[in-house]
């Protein structure tokens, strides 16, 4: 997008990240803002919602993200405490830097908290990945999505059905722009750099033969409280995963919350170490390599539903609903919940060659961030640049 060189934004674009999925979405946006003609100044704010090296620090290196201009260092806490603390620490940053807008991505507590502060202070809010709905208000993320979309001034959607969701909630169509999926921008740009799955296993002392010689393996992630915080639920899931592992070796990238609960409930004995390689949280490039070569992914992650669809890898989502129905309608995803029969039927379909391959949805093409930058330049107020 070529623009007059004698104009500039009235302030920087303040880009907010807080939790792991945000980083993959914000990295291409920051690159697109810098590559725009003229460049659009950006200021990166990390709320510190995910704060340990394993869950956030490595992602900055993997994605080529610059170090944050500001780190609010909020850390862990209940939903209410964490949201309130982000708000308390974000407000003075907003006052000091006077951005032209605040860009939030996804549906984490930081997204909602920074949206509330900016909206109350009259700073335009831009929501990337707007309009996704699970219609399950028991999910804290659903509350974050709905409130953020009601307050946002510019809403960028990943799929056309999202605009229909927004329309049903009374969001005017002129606030909405279909831009595509920035998560896929990151995936496509980083796929050539993905770490080999066998190398990842060896680095953690796991049996690399599980993923070698084309024999096939399944990749597992579990982190949602509804799946891992209740002993009976977690036990049942680990039992069915053991049945899956008997047919297809598994690589289990274990979220800290899940690891803590497995230890707390003394469930370690349910995982057969000869059939399941248990790894600590992995960096983005490691996960990308594991996912790209997997025979099957079993997950409760929203992002992995999208990434497996883009990669053409069958995915069984261990949830009762999804805010990403396009991955089911067009992609490789099948919703199986925690139903043992559905999970094993899904496995059988994959092993028999009937796993979903789907197709890549519209605008999941690696250029979503460029479309967002171009639209932001047209939409945001600008001021003339005076020589001298």
C-alpha positions as semicolon CSV with decimal commas, in nm:
position;residue;x (nm);y (nm);z (nm)
1;X;0,000;0,000;0,000
2;X;0,160;0,325;-0,111
3;X;0,064;0,634;0,087
4;X;0,164;0,999;0,083
5;X;0,501;1,041;0,256
6;X;0,397;1,377;0,402
7;X;0,145;1,223;0,643
8;X;0,193;1,032;0,967
9;X;-0,024;0,880;1,235
10;X;-0,113;1,095;1,533
11;X;0,061;0,848;1,765
12;X;0,208;0,497;1,771
13;X;-0,001;0,185;1,720
14;X;0,006;0,028;2,068
15;X;0,011;-0,352;2,025
16;X;-0,079;-0,565;2,328
17;X;0,031;-0,923;2,394
18;X;-0,019;-1,120;2,710
19;X;-0,036;-1,496;2,655
20;X;0,128;-1,745;2,422
21;X;-0,127;-1,736;2,134
22;X;-0,105;-1,356;2,118
23;X;0,258;-1,364;2,014
24;X;0,198;-1,571;1,701
25;X;-0,078;-1,328;1,601
26;X;0,106;-1,007;1,677
27;X;0,442;-1,093;1,514
28;X;0,317;-1,061;1,153
29;X;0,118;-0,747;1,240
30;X;0,431;-0,575;1,372
31;X;0,621;-0,673;1,057
32;X;0,341;-0,547;0,836
33;X;0,326;-0,213;1,018
34;X;0,703;-0,169;0,976
35;X;0,691;-0,268;0,607
36;X;0,402;-0,037;0,523
37;X;0,473;0,269;0,308
38;X;0,517;0,488;0,502
39;X;0,608;0,278;0,807
40;X;0,355;0,288;1,087
41;X;0,525;0,331;1,428
42;X;0,435;0,061;1,678
43;X;0,483;0,017;2,051
44;X;0,474;-0,339;2,189
45;X;0,323;-0,389;2,536
46;X;0,362;-0,727;2,707
47;X;0,125;-0,753;3,003
48;X;0,315;-1,048;3,150
49;X;0,001;-1,266;3,173
50;X;0,225;-1,557;3,073
51;X;0,549;-1,480;3,244
52;X;0,788;-1,776;3,251
53;X;1,057;-1,843;2,992
54;X;0,901;-2,172;2,880
55;X;0,560;-2,019;2,810
56;X;0,652;-1,681;2,660
57;X;1,019;-1,586;2,652
58;X;1,125;-1,842;2,393
59;X;0,845;-1,732;2,162
60;X;1,001;-1,390;2,118
61;X;1,316;-1,559;1,987
62;X;1,132;-1,810;1,767
63;X;0,904;-1,551;1,608
64;X;1,163;-1,279;1,568
65;X;0,956;-1,050;1,789
66;X;1,134;-0,744;1,925
67;X;1,166;-0,722;2,299
68;X;0,861;-0,544;2,443
69;X;0,881;-0,168;2,479
70;X;0,686;-0,213;2,802
71;X;0,641;-0,518;3,024
72;X;0,368;-0,480;3,283
73;X;0,482;-0,799;3,464
74;X;0,134;-0,887;3,587
75;X;0,188;-1,260;3,636
76;X;-0,064;-1,517;3,750
77;X;-0,388;-1,474;3,943
78;X;-0,759;-1,542;3,925
79;X;-0,944;-1,404;3,624
80;X;-1,067;-1,107;3,826
81;X;-0,732;-1,032;3,989
82;X;-0,537;-1,069;3,665
83;X;-0,780;-0,854;3,464
84;X;-0,785;-0,584;3,730
85;X;-0,407;-0,579;3,762
86;X;-0,360;-0,546;3,385
87;X;-0,604;-0,254;3,385
88;X;-0,428;-0,085;3,675
89;X;-0,084;-0,111;3,512
90;X;-0,196;-0,041;3,155
91;X;-0,370;0,290;3,220
92;X;-0,054;0,493;3,299
93;X;0,118;0,347;2,991
94;X;-0,173;0,461;2,777
95;X;-0,160;0,809;2,930
96;X;0,214;0,838;2,876
97;X;0,238;0,720;2,515
98;X;-0,088;0,859;2,371
99;X;-0,126;0,600;2,092
100;X;-0,336;0,646;1,781
101;X;-0,505;0,316;1,868
102;X;-0,467;0,003;2,081
103;X;-0,448;-0,328;1,894
104;X;-0,557;-0,637;2,088
105;X;-0,564;-0,993;1,957
106;X;-0,756;-1,304;2,052
107;X;-0,953;-1,356;2,370
108;X;-0,728;-1,368;2,677
109;X;-0,770;-1,161;2,993
110;X;-0,517;-0,904;2,869
111;X;-0,729;-0,851;2,558
112;X;-1,035;-0,762;2,764
113;X;-0,849;-0,559;3,026
114;X;-0,667;-0,332;2,780
115;X;-0,984;-0,291;2,574
116;X;-1,175;-0,169;2,880
117;X;-0,908;0,085;2,971
118;X;-0,869;0,219;2,616
119;X;-1,244;0,240;2,554
120;X;-1,305;0,435;2,875
121;X;-1,029;0,679;2,787
122;X;-1,153;0,734;2,433
123;X;-0,861;0,563;2,257
124;X;-0,972;0,363;1,949
125;X;-0,962;-0,015;2,002
126;X;-0,873;-0,252;1,718
127;X;-0,959;-0,620;1,771
128;X;-0,784;-0,878;1,555
129;X;-0,963;-1,216;1,542
130;X;-1,304;-1,064;1,613
131;X;-1,640;-1,236;1,593
132;X;-1,542;-1,591;1,689
133;X;-1,804;-1,753;1,910
134;X;-1,841;-2,086;2,089
135;X;-2,173;-1,972;2,240
136;X;-2,057;-2,125;2,568
137;X;-2,061;-1,857;2,838
138;X;-1,895;-2,099;3,081
139;X;-1,571;-2,033;2,892
140;X;-1,400;-1,721;3,027
141;X;-1,261;-1,660;2,678
142;X;-1,614;-1,630;2,540
143;X;-1,691;-1,348;2,784
144;X;-1,367;-1,176;2,680
145;X;-1,456;-1,208;2,311
146;X;-1,810;-1,076;2,342
147;X;-1,720;-0,772;2,555
148;X;-1,413;-0,683;2,348
149;X;-1,614;-0,691;2,025
150;X;-1,883;-0,468;2,170
151;X;-1,626;-0,204;2,265
152;X;-1,390;-0,228;1,967
153;X;-1,394;0,044;1,701
154;X;-1,235;-0,164;1,423
155;X;-1,284;-0,542;1,408
156;X;-1,079;-0,773;1,185
157;X;-1,225;-1,117;1,122
158;X;-1,060;-1,443;1,024
159;X;-1,361;-1,588;0,842
160;X;-1,685;-1,460;0,693
161;X;-1,910;-1,634;0,948
162;X;-1,758;-1,414;1,219
163;X;-1,920;-1,106;1,065
164;X;-2,257;-1,280;1,084
165;X;-2,199;-1,341;1,456
166;X;-2,118;-0,974;1,507
167;X;-2,422;-0,864;1,311
168;X;-2,645;-1,074;1,540
169;X;-2,496;-0,887;1,835
170;X;-2,566;-0,547;1,682
171;X;-2,213;-0,458;1,570
172;X;-2,242;-0,228;1,265
173;X;-2,098;-0,374;0,947
174;X;-1,890;-0,064;0,875
175;X;-1,677;-0,142;1,183
176;X;-1,590;-0,489;1,051
177;X;-1,323;-0,588;0,797
178;X;-1,258;-0,944;0,675
179;X;-0,878;-0,967;0,673
180;X;-0,796;-1,336;0,716
181;X;-0,602;-1,526;0,977
182;X;-0,278;-1,375;1,109
183;X;-0,201;-1,701;1,295
184;X;-0,154;-1,860;0,953
185;X;0,074;-1,573;0,849
186;X;0,310;-1,683;1,127
187;X;0,275;-2,050;1,044
188;X;0,357;-2,010;0,676
189;X;0,650;-1,775;0,734
190;X;0,805;-2,000;0,999
191;X;0,733;-2,344;0,852
192;X;1,071;-2,360;0,672
193;X;1,242;-2,300;1,009
194;X;1,041;-2,561;1,202
195;X;1,251;-2,796;1,417
196;X;1,256;-3,161;1,318
197;X;1,034;-3,369;1,546
198;X;1,305;-3,629;1,614
199;X;1,549;-3,353;1,712
200;X;1,296;-3,213;1,958
201;X;1,250;-3,552;2,122
202;X;1,624;-3,613;2,144
203;X;1,677;-3,271;2,303
204;X;1,452;-3,382;2,591
205;X;1,594;-3,732;2,625
206;X;1,284;-3,892;2,474
207;X;1,279;-4,185;2,234
208;X;1,322;-4,029;1,890
209;X;1,222;-4,357;1,725
210;X;0,862;-4,270;1,815
211;X;0,859;-4,017;1,532
212;X;1,123;-4,168;1,303
213;X;1,102;-4,378;0,988
214;X;0,756;-4,256;0,887
215;X;0,581;-4,486;1,134
216;X;0,346;-4,205;1,245
217;X;0,263;-4,049;1,579
218;X;-0,006;-3,840;1,745
219;X;0,058;-3,503;1,907
220;X;-0,134;-3,420;2,227
221;X;-0,192;-3,092;2,412
222;X;-0,430;-3,038;2,704
223;X;-0,463;-2,725;2,914
224;X;-0,823;-2,609;2,954
225;X;-0,951;-2,609;3,313
226;X;-1,263;-2,802;3,208
227;X;-1,036;-3,088;3,098
228;X;-0,753;-3,086;3,351
229;X;-0,873;-2,937;3,681
230;X;-1,116;-3,215;3,779
231;X;-0,956;-3,547;3,882
232;X;-1,221;-3,774;3,730
233;X;-1,223;-3,586;3,400
234;X;-0,846;-3,581;3,370
235;X;-0,824;-3,949;3,465
236;X;-1,077;-4,044;3,197
237;X;-0,892;-3,845;2,932
238;X;-0,556;-3,997;3,022
239;X;-0,712;-4,345;3,009
240;X;-0,848;-4,294;2,659
241;X;-0,517;-4,140;2,551
242;X;-0,348;-4,459;2,673
243;X;-0,582;-4,654;2,445
244;X;-0,488;-4,424;2,158
245;X;-0,117;-4,470;2,237
246;X;-0,155;-4,847;2,212
247;X;-0,248;-4,795;1,846
248;X;-0,048;-4,481;1,765
249;X;0,255;-4,357;1,964
250;X;0,195;-4,018;2,124
251;X;0,402;-3,709;2,188
252;X;0,245;-3,520;2,480
253;X;0,359;-3,157;2,517
254;X;0,258;-3,106;2,878
255;X;0,125;-2,767;2,987
256;X;0,235;-2,664;3,340
257;X;-0,125;-2,663;3,463
258;X;-0,177;-3,016;3,334
259;X;0,155;-3,140;3,474
260;X;0,070;-2,999;3,818
261;X;-0,269;-3,166;3,821
262;X;-0,134;-3,502;3,703
263;X;0,112;-3,489;3,992
264;X;-0,151;-3,364;4,239
265;X;-0,394;-3,643;4,149
266;X;-0,116;-3,909;4,124
267;X;-0,207;-3,998;3,766
268;X;0,143;-4,042;3,622
269;X;0,105;-4,419;3,608
270;X;-0,166;-4,393;3,343
271;X;0,085;-4,296;3,073
272;X;0,293;-4,577;2,921
273;X;0,643;-4,434;2,871
274;X;0,714;-4,687;2,596
275;X;0,427;-4,543;2,389
276;X;0,408;-4,181;2,507
277;X;0,690;-3,926;2,500
278;X;0,608;-3,663;2,762
279;X;0,773;-3,327;2,692
280;X;0,775;-2,994;2,876
281;X;0,615;-2,690;2,708
282;X;0,769;-2,643;2,366
283;X;0,874;-2,339;2,170
284;X;0,683;-2,235;1,863
285;X;0,928;-2,383;1,612
286;X;0,938;-2,714;1,801
287;X;0,558;-2,737;1,813
288;X;0,534;-2,645;1,448
289;X;0,773;-2,926;1,354
290;X;0,589;-3,178;1,571
291;X;0,251;-3,075;1,432
292;X;0,352;-3,063;1,066
293;X;0,467;-3,426;1,064
294;X;0,202;-3,568;1,297
295;X;-0,041;-3,834;1,181
296;X;-0,303;-3,688;1,414
297;X;-0,334;-3,406;1,667
298;X;-0,550;-3,438;1,981
299;X;-0,597;-3,104;2,154
300;X;-0,820;-2,860;2,336
301;X;-0,633;-2,560;2,191
302;X;-0,809;-2,315;1,963
303;X;-0,489;-2,222;1,782
304;X;-0,398;-2,582;1,701
305;X;-0,739;-2,632;1,542
306;X;-0,649;-2,354;1,297
307;X;-0,291;-2,460;1,240
308;X;-0,377;-2,824;1,169
309;X;-0,636;-2,709;0,914
310;X;-0,371;-2,496;0,741
311;X;-0,128;-2,790;0,744
312;X;-0,381;-3,053;0,633
313;X;-0,326;-3,261;0,950
314;X;-0,631;-3,437;1,100
315;X;-0,729;-3,293;1,439
316;X;-0,954;-3,430;1,714
317;X;-1,065;-3,148;1,942
318;X;-1,125;-3,262;2,300
319;X;-1,397;-3,007;2,370
320;X;-1,776;-2,994;2,353
321;X;-1,776;-2,683;2,133
322;X;-1,546;-2,462;1,932
323;X;-1,531;-2,095;1,843
324;X;-1,363;-2,196;1,517
325;X;-1,637;-2,388;1,330
326;X;-1,469;-2,320;0,997
327;X;-1,203;-2,574;1,094
328;X;-1,479;-2,834;1,107
329;X;-1,682;-2,715;0,809
330;X;-1,388;-2,664;0,573
331;X;-1,080;-2,794;0,752
332;X;-0,939;-3,104;0,917
333;X;-1,098;-3,072;1,261
334;X;-1,347;-3,308;1,426
335;X;-1,513;-3,221;1,757
336;X;-1,507;-3,528;1,985
337;X;-1,538;-3,381;2,334
338;X;-1,435;-3,626;2,605
339;X;-1,634;-3,911;2,455
340;X;-1,422;-4,228;2,447
341;X;-1,606;-4,383;2,154
342;X;-1,585;-4,064;1,947
343;X;-1,213;-4,029;2,015
344;X;-1,139;-4,391;1,923
345;X;-1,363;-4,369;1,614
346;X;-1,172;-4,059;1,508
347;X;-0,845;-4,244;1,556
348;X;-0,969;-4,539;1,355
349;X;-1,072;-4,308;1,072
350;X;-0,725;-4,158;1,056
351;X;-0,543;-4,493;1,075
352;X;-0,764;-4,634;0,800
353;X;-0,690;-4,337;0,572
354;X;-1,025;-4,167;0,621
355;X;-0,900;-3,876;0,833
356;X;-1,020;-3,531;0,732
357;X;-0,792;-3,337;0,502
358;X;-1,028;-3,052;0,421
359;X;-0,915;-2,735;0,249
360;X;-0,753;-2,410;0,352
361;X;-1,015;-2,138;0,415
362;X;-1,031;-1,809;0,228
363;X;-0,763;-1,553;0,319
364;X;-0,564;-1,805;0,525
365;X;-0,289;-1,723;0,279
366;X;-0,009;-1,558;0,475
367;X;-0,111;-1,199;0,389
368;X;-0,371;-1,117;0,654
369;X;-0,140;-0,879;0,844
370;X;-0,066;-0,683;0,527
371;X;-0,438;-0,636;0,472
372;X;-0,477;-0,518;0,831
373;X;-0,192;-0,266;0,802
374;X;-0,330;-0,125;0,478
375;X;-0,678;-0,089;0,625
376;X;-0,547;0,067;0,946
377;X;-0,364;0,333;0,747
378;X;-0,684;0,423;0,564
379;X;-0,892;0,416;0,884
380;X;-0,676;0,594;1,142
381;X;-0,655;0,974;1,157
382;X;-0,335;1,118;1,016
383;X;-0,154;1,447;1,050
384;X;0,063;1,633;0,798
385;X;0,438;1,610;0,841
386;X;0,603;1,951;0,828
387;X;0,954;1,977;0,687
388;X;1,218;2,099;0,930
